[in-house]
Amino acid sequence: MTYFRALDPFPLESADDTTLHEFYAHLGRGRLVTTQCRGCGRSAWPPRGFCPECGSAVFQWVDLASEGTVHAFTVQETGLPAGFEAPRVFAIVKVDGHRVFTVLTGAEPAALKVGQRVRLAPLRVADDPRGNPRWLAAFTPL
Ligand SMILES: [Zn+2]
């Protein structure tokens, strides 16, 4: 079977594909983490392989809170790629001072409100071409 990268909507998450693979491994274990620069101490979102402040490529993984607050959201009801359920709720969730672009699962769009508390609920998506599990950061209302 031929694998067409351009048709795959999800990031490749293995160590062979990204230096940030540990982010996804932590996510699969239910933890939201990001990179913190060992040079200047700045934490980044999304996780980065180098620091935009000082240019250092030496970083450590730090945990972020497992709960956050909805900063903004939108609902997509049509035009979703095959395999995606509608309606799809996309949101920006504030977590430890970072604004995380994410998906809200288990959310009733008409009942959602800015400022609502949400909890991390990693979403398992299609396996990669080698059969390894893949995860996306997602949240669900409390
Ligand atoms: Zn730095």
Boltz pocket constraint, residues with backbone or C-beta under 6 A from the ligand:
constraints:
  - pocket:
      binder: B
      contacts: [[A, 37], [A, 38], [A, 39], [A, 40], [A, 41], [A, 42], [A, 51], [A, 52], [A, 53], [A, 54], [A, 55], [A, 56]]
      max_distance: 6.0
